[in-house]
Amino acid sequence: MRSAAETGGYQPWSEVTPDAARRLLVAAVEAFAERGYHATTTRDIAGRAGMSPAALYIHYKTKEELLHRISRIGHDKALEILETAACGPGTAADRLDGAVRSFVGWHAAHHTTARVVQYELDALAPEHRSEIVALRRQTDAAVRRIIADGVRAGEFAVPDVPGTTLAVLSLCIDVARWFSAAGPRTPDEVGALYADLVLRMVGATPAGTAPPAQK
């Protein structure tokens, strides 16, 4: 089973080239996370990247295009994490444990990026928002598939699979809002905590915990 460190340890924005475009993207993430999308100007972004505002337009036509690129890369990564877990080996409990550990670990390790990816959706242009919503439906489907498998196998006691899926994803995503690198837990530790909570939520016995004694 992959740990949160393994899924969260990739180099952010390594897929963005050239270097100037990557620097602008990193600057935009920082600015959007700190000030919010609407309060951030292209001048703010260019200044953080050590460039002139004119240089920004060489790589991105608009501020919204920057947000779309950030959102697309982040959602692609989230979907990759969850699909890998959903298609992996083991019981449904094993796969749900891995999915939550990895998903939460990524949102904690990259909390600044994840805040922008998850909470600036409404700032996207309609066609870009539709594209991202479609990706979010796929992430929902990956988690729903694991939970449904667990119900069919008798591993989970879940009367409402869609509602439970929403609750699990909401719980995981919210980590990006509050996580701090200066806090008492590492991303891996938060991932482990949330995996335990989610397994309890679906009525599974977390790994290493003895089942309740029969009366």
C-alpha positions in Angstrom: 0.0 0.0 0.0 1.3 3.4 -0.9 1.9 5.9 1.9 0.9 9.6 1.8 4.6 10.4 1.5 4.9 8.5 -1.7 1.8 10.0 -3.3 2.5 13.5 -1.9 6.2 13.6 -2.6 6.1 14.5 -6.3 7.7 17.9 -7.4 4.8 20.4 -7.7 4.4 21.9 -11.2 7.2 19.8 -12.7 4.9 19.3 -15.7 4.8 23.1 -16.4 7.5 24.4 -18.8 9.4 26.6 -19.4 10.8 27.8 -16.1 9.2 31.2 -16.4 5.7 29.7 -16.8 6.3 27.5 -13.8 7.5 30.5 -11.7 4.4 32.4 -12.6 2.2 29.5 -11.7 3.8 29.1 -8.3 3.5 32.8 -7.7 -0.2 32.7 -8.6 -0.8 29.8 -6.2 0.8 31.8 -3.4 -1.2 34.9 -4.2 -4.5 33.2 -4.7 -4.1 31.3 -1.4 -3.1 34.5 0.5 -5.4 37.1 -1.1 -8.1 35.1 -2.9 -8.5 35.0 -6.7 -10.6 38.1 -7.1 -8.4 40.3 -4.9 -5.2 39.2 -6.7 -4.0 41.2 -9.7 -1.7 40.1 -12.6 0.7 42.7 -11.3 0.7 40.9 -7.9 1.5 37.6 -9.6 4.2 39.0 -11.8 5.9 40.8 -8.9 6.0 37.6 -6.8 7.7 35.8 -9.7 10.2 38.7 -10.2 8.8 39.6 -13.6 7.1 42.5 -15.3 3.3 42.3 -15.9 4.0 42.2 -19.6 6.1 39.0 -19.2 3.1 37.2 -17.7 1.1 37.6 -20.9 3.7 35.8 -22.9 2.8 32.6 -21.0 -0.8 33.2 -19.9 -3.4 35.2 -21.7 -5.4 36.0 -18.6 -5.4 35.5 -14.8 -8.3 33.0 -15.2 -6.1 30.9 -17.6 -3.6 30.7 -14.8 -6.3 29.5 -12.3 -7.5 27.0 -14.8 -4.1 25.5 -15.3 -3.6 25.3 -11.5 -7.0 23.7 -11.1 -6.6 21.2 -13.9 -3.2 20.0 -12.7 -4.4 19.7 -9.1 -7.6 17.8 -10.0 -5.7 15.5 -12.4 -3.4 14.6 -9.4 -6.3 14.0 -7.1 -8.0 11.7 -9.6 -4.7 9.8 -10.2 -4.4 9.2 -6.4 -7.9 8.0 -6.0 -8.1 5.9 -9.2 -4.8 4.2 -8.3 -6.3 3.2 -4.9 -9.6 2.2 -6.4 -7.9 -0.1 -8.9 -5.4 -1.5 -6.5 -5.1 -4.9 -4.8 -6.6 -5.9 -1.5 -10.0 -5.7 0.1 -12.3 -2.7 -0.1 -11.1 -1.7 3.4 -7.5 -1.9 2.2 -8.3 0.3 -0.8 -10.3 2.8 1.1 -7.5 3.0 3.7 -5.0 3.7 0.9 -7.2 6.2 -0.9 -7.8 8.3 2.2 -4.2 8.1 3.4 -2.9 9.2 0.0 -5.6 11.8 -0.7 -5.4 13.4 2.7 -1.6 13.2 2.7 -1.5 15.1 -0.6 -3.9 17.8 0.6 -1.8 18.3 3.8 1.6 18.2 2.1 0.4 20.6 -0.6 -2.1 22.5 1.4 -1.5 25.9 -0.2 -2.0 24.5 -3.7 -4.9 22.4 -2.6 -6.7 25.4 -1.1 -6.7 27.1 -4.4 -7.6 23.9 -6.4 -10.5 23.1 -4.1 -11.9 26.4 -3.1 -11.6 28.7 -6.2 -13.8 26.7 -8.5 -16.5 29.4 -8.8 -13.9 31.8 -10.2 -13.4 29.7 -13.3 -15.0 30.6 -16.7 -18.1 28.5 -17.4 -16.4 26.2 -19.9 -13.4 25.7 -17.6 -15.7 25.1 -14.6 -17.6 22.5 -16.5 -14.3 20.7 -17.3 -13.2 20.7 -13.7 -16.7 19.6 -12.4 -16.4 16.6 -14.8 -13.0 15.7 -13.1 -14.6 16.0 -9.7 -17.4 13.6 -10.7 -14.7 11.1 -11.6 -13.0 11.5 -8.2 -16.4 11.0 -6.6 -17.0 7.8 -8.7 -13.6 6.3 -7.7 -14.4 6.6 -4.0 -18.0 5.6 -4.5 -16.8 2.4 -6.3 -14.6 1.4 -3.3 -17.4 2.0 -0.9 -19.9 0.1 -3.0 -17.5 -2.8 -3.4 -17.2 -2.9 0.4 -20.9 -2.9 0.9 -21.3 -5.8 -1.7 -18.6 -7.8 0.1 -20.1 -7.3 3.5 -17.1 -5.3 4.7 -19.0 -2.0 5.1 -22.3 -1.1 6.7 -23.3 1.9 4.6 -27.0 2.5 3.9 -26.3 5.5 1.7 -23.3 5.1 -0.6 -23.6 8.5 -2.5 -24.0 10.4 0.8 -21.2 8.6 2.5 -18.9 9.2 -0.5 -19.7 13.0 -0.3 -18.9 12.9 3.4 -15.6 11.1 2.9 -14.4 13.5 0.2 -15.5 16.6 2.1 -13.7 15.4 5.2 -10.5 14.8 3.2 -10.6 18.0 1.2 -11.1 20.2 4.3 -7.6 19.2 5.4 -6.2 21.8 3.0 -8.2 24.6 4.7 -6.7 24.1 8.2 -3.4 22.1 7.9 -0.2 23.9 8.9 3.3 22.6 8.6 3.9 24.1 12.0 1.2 22.0 13.5 1.6 18.9 15.7 1.0 16.3 13.0 2.8 15.5 9.7 0.9 14.9 6.5 1.4 11.1 6.9 0.1 11.3 10.5 -3.0 13.2 9.4 -3.5 10.7 6.6 -3.4 7.8 9.0 -5.8 9.5 11.4 -8.3 10.2 8.7 -8.1 6.7 7.3 -9.0 5.3 10.7 -11.9 7.8 11.0 -13.2 6.9 7.5 -13.0 3.2 8.1 -15.0 3.6 11.3 -17.5 5.8 9.4 -18.2 3.0 7.0 -18.4 0.4 9.7 -15.1 -1.4 9.0 -12.7 -2.6 11.5 -9.5 -0.5 11.1 -6.3 -2.4 10.6 -4.7 -3.5 13.9 -7.9 -3.2 15.8 -9.5 -6.3 17.2 -13.2 -6.8 16.3 -15.6 -6.4 19.2 -16.1 -9.4 21.4 -19.3 -11.5 20.7 -21.8 -11.4 23.6 
